């Protein structure tokens, strides 16, 4: 077996609790609510969007797998296809997530790894030229 070290997959255990993930997502969506680029892409009621992102992050960092149990395989590129994502949208998403990371103290030790993960992931989701 090839054992590849994935720094993201050990974060949940190090944080040790779900609350910081829900806090992170709450902070992120507070930013989205006031973001002129991102707000129009999201549904009016953000309750489900919050739940999806929190459960996805808990699963991706090594916590419970409720995200896939409820939503199936993540297929993130496919799930984002209905939303036009260019460099501006990508950068706005990262800006809001960086601000959210700064507001949740439990995430501070993982900021570098999470920022790298989010930046790479957000770039991968770009689906239009501008
Ligand atoms: C690049 C800029 C991005 C934009 C503009 C964007 C936008 C959106 C929108 C509009 C939704 C639908 C909200 C809903 O009703 O659930 C969504 C869902 C979601 N996004 Fe993003 N997103 C971006 C990047 C990311 C990144 C980097 C991640 C990874 C952490 C992510 C994870 C998710 C997840 C887990 C869902 C829920 C999917 C589902 O189960 O239906 N997104 N995104």
Boltz pocket constraint, residues with backbone or C-beta under 6 A from the ligand:
constraints:
  - pocket:
      binder: B
      contacts: [[A, 38], [A, 41], [A, 42], [A, 43], [A, 48], [A, 49], [A, 50], [A, 52], [A, 53], [A, 56], [A, 71], [A, 74], [A, 79], [A, 80], [A, 83], [A, 84], [A, 85], [A, 86], [A, 89], [A, 90], [A, 93], [A, 117], [A, 118], [A, 121], [A, 122], [A, 123], [A, 125], [A, 126]]
      max_distance: 6.0
